[in-house]
């Protein structure tokens, strides 16, 4: 079956390229060393962009080569998006599309479904219906609910494709709006209502009120977002999360930016539930908790060293907001303070179609009190490259 799928993908893209208006591909890879383990991933993704009158069609599919204890080749449909305009005000897109919620930290990534926008100039209203259960789980990063963690931690196996390939089954429904220039000319307000229905065995359902506000004034920028959720699996309990970030372009001869931020999410408590982000985005470089039951203080510095070279340096401090959501083999119950992480990133783009990155960091458990007293620093390093053709 594996050989058939690979041959099928190659034949399909060879055929459509002959008739395509615009086509190309991406070849990328990254290799990671983390403490005493190493892994890598190589991705080949040909793409096709085809105008259809006033409509557009974009297709991207290919292969992931995962390298760890062994080498595994996994096919994936990265994107299949059809977009069209209906009159002057309505835009519709459908297929496998990139999407993010109004808060930008609750649901973000690729989903299968449809989204419609109604544009009124400075105001735009949208609605979306999305599904995650046909995505490749390692690329999708969909959060597992508390009862199905074991099922989705299994490594991909061709002999058991149906049970090891797909992401958790989530149905999302969203109503959202954008108000540009509100209430000030340089401010933008985003608001939304979203419901998540777990179509797996556990039915871990959640609903959200989502807000985000951005403001830019000269060299200063402000970002604030919040989410209030209801988790109604076993009764109804409330959960909350918010993020605040402020940054400024520094008055220096080079292009650089300094920013500070704070992010907080509720944990399990007598009157609250752990906030459940639908996308399980890691909050750190070395230590990788999701947002649930966590608060993070962040300091970040970005600089453009050359026209082709940019760097970023950051420090984060992690504090748990409950004692049960975050798990780690060296964790004790003595403190909620996990410790500090220091990281850096270099991006080099020597040519427009070639980029290379290096990201590294160290987590210092002794700067907090939640890890074992003899816990050692943890190291992380990853290098990657991306070539477009």
Long-range contacts (C-beta under 8 A, 24 or more apart in sequence): 1-158, 1-161, 2-73, 2-158, 5-75, 6-63, 6-73, 6-75, 9-61, 9-62, 9-63, 9-75, 12-61, 13-46, 13-48, 13-61, 16-48, 16-59, 17-46, 17-48, 20-48, 20-49, 20-50, 21-49, 21-50, 21-51, 22-48, 22-49, 22-50, 23-47, 23-48, 23-49, 24-388, 24-389, 25-62, 25-388, 25-389, 26-386, 26-387, 26-388, 26-389, 27-386, 27-387, 27-388, 27-389, 28-384, 28-385, 28-386, 28-387, 29-384, 29-385, 30-357, 30-382, 30-383, 30-384, 30-385, 31-67, 31-382, 31-383, 31-384, 32-380, 32-381, 32-382, 33-379, 33-380, 33-381, 33-382, 34-286, 34-378, 34-379, 34-380, 34-381, 35-378, 35-379, 35-380, 39-66, 39-67, 39-68, 40-66, 40-67, 40-68, 41-65, 41-66, 41-67, 42-67, 45-78, 47-78, 47-79, 54-84, 54-85, 55-82, 55-83, 55-84, 55-85, 56-81, 56-82, 56-83, 56-84, 57-81, 57-82, 58-83, 64-136, 64-138, 64-139, 66-138, 66-156, 72-155, 72-156, 74-136, 74-138, 74-156, 74-165, 76-136, 76-139, 78-110, 78-139, 79-110, 89-118, 89-119, 89-120, 90-116, 90-117, 90-118, 90-119, 91-116, 91-117, 91-119, 92-116, 92-117, 96-135, 99-128, 99-130, 101-174, 101-176, 101-192, 101-194, 101-208, 101-210, 101-278, 102-176, 102-190, 102-191, 102-192, 102-194, 102-210, 102-211, 102-212, 102-225, 103-192, 103-208, 103-210, 103-211, 103-212, 103-225, 103-226, 103-227, 103-241, 103-243, 104-212, 104-225, 105-225, 105-227, 105-241, 105-243, 105-263, 105-277, 105-281, 105-291, 106-194, 106-208, 106-210, 106-227, 106-241, 106-277, 106-278, 106-279, 107-172, 107-194, 107-196, 107-277, 107-278, 107-279, 108-279, 108-281, 109-140, 109-141, 109-142, 109-279, 110-135, 110-139, 110-140, 111-135, 111-172, 113-172, 122-179, 122-180, 122-181, 122-182, 123-177, 123-178, 123-179, 123-180, 124-177, 124-178, 124-180, 125-175, 125-176, 125-177, 126-174, 126-175, 126-176, 126-177, 126-178, 127-174, 127-175, 127-176, 128-172, 128-173, 128-174, 128-176, 129-171, 129-172, 129-173, 129-174, 130-171, 130-172, 130-173, 130-174, 131-169, 131-170, 131-171, 131-172, 132-167, 132-168, 132-169, 132-170, 132-172, 132-278, 133-166, 133-167, 133-168, 133-169, 133-170, 133-199, 134-166, 134-167, 135-166, 135-167, 136-165, 136-166, 136-167, 137-165, 137-166, 137-167, 137-168, 140-167, 141-279, 141-280, 141-281, 142-167, 142-168, 142-170, 142-278, 142-279, 142-280, 143-168, 143-276, 143-277, 143-278, 143-279, 143-280, 143-290, 143-292, 144-168, 144-280, 145-198, 145-200, 145-202, 145-204, 145-233, 145-276, 146-202, 146-204, 147-201, 147-202, 147-204, 148-200, 148-201, 148-202, 168-198, 168-200, 169-198, 169-199, 169-200, 170-196, 170-197, 170-198, 170-199, 170-278, 171-196, 171-197, 171-199, 172-196, 172-197, 172-278, 173-197, 176-210, 184-215, 186-215, 186-216, 186-217, 187-213, 187-214, 187-215, 188-213, 188-214, 188-215, 189-213, 196-276, 196-278, 202-233, 203-233, 204-231, 204-233, 204-276, 205-231, 205-232, 205-233, 206-230, 206-231, 206-232, 206-239, 206-276, 206-278, 207-232, 219-248, 219-249, 219-250, 219-251, 220-246, 220-247, 220-248, 221-246, 221-247, 221-248, 222-246, 223-261, 227-275, 229-273, 229-275, 229-276, 231-273, 231-276, 237-271, 237-272, 237-273, 238-266, 238-271, 238-272, 238-273, 239-265, 239-266, 239-272, 239-273, 239-274, 239-275, 239-276, 240-265, 240-266, 240-272, 240-275, 241-265, 241-266, 241-275, 241-277, 241-291, 245-298, 247-300, 254-303, 254-304, 254-305, 255-303, 255-304, 256-301, 256-302, 256-303, 256-304, 257-301, 257-302, 257-303, 258-300, 258-301, 259-298, 259-299, 259-300, 259-301, 259-302, 260-298, 260-299, 260-300, 261-296, 261-297, 261-298, 261-300, 262-295, 262-296, 262-297, 262-298, 263-291, 263-294, 263-295, 263-296, 263-298, 264-294, 264-295, 264-296, 264-321, 265-291, 265-292, 265-293, 265-294, 265-295, 265-321, 266-293, 266-321, 266-322, 267-292, 267-293, 267-294, 267-320, 267-321, 267-322, 267-323, 267-324, 267-325, 268-293, 268-322, 268-324, 268-325, 269-322, 274-322, 274-324, 274-325, 283-316, 283-318, 284-316, 284-318, 284-341, 284-343, 284-361, 284-363, 285-341, 285-343, 285-359, 285-360, 285-361, 285-380, 286-341, 286-343, 286-361, 286-362, 286-363, 286-378, 286-379, 286-380, 287-318, 287-328, 287-338, 287-339, 287-341, 287-363, 287-378, 289-318, 289-326, 289-338, 292-325, 292-326, 293-320, 293-321, 293-322, 293-324, 293-325, 293-326, 294-318, 294-319, 294-320, 294-321, 294-325, 294-326, 295-319, 295-320, 295-321, 308-348, 308-349, 308-350, 309-346, 309-347, 309-348, 309-349, 310-346, 310-347, 311-344, 311-345, 311-346, 311-347, 312-344, 312-345, 312-347, 313-343, 313-344, 313-345, 314-342, 314-343, 314-344, 315-340, 315-341, 315-342, 315-343, 316-340, 316-341, 316-343, 317-341, 317-367, 317-368, 318-368, 319-368, 320-370, 328-371, 330-365, 330-371, 330-372, 330-375, 331-370, 331-371, 331-372, 332-370, 332-371, 332-372, 334-369, 334-370, 335-368, 335-369, 335-370, 336-370, 337-367, 337-368, 337-369, 337-370, 338-365, 338-368, 338-370, 338-371, 339-363, 339-364, 339-365, 339-366, 339-367, 339-368, 339-370, 339-371, 340-364, 340-367, 340-368, 343-380, 353-387, 353-388, 353-389, 354-385, 354-386, 354-387, 354-388, 355-385, 355-386, 356-383, 356-384, 356-385, 356-386, 357-382, 357-383, 357-384, 357-385, 358-382, 358-383, 358-384, 359-383
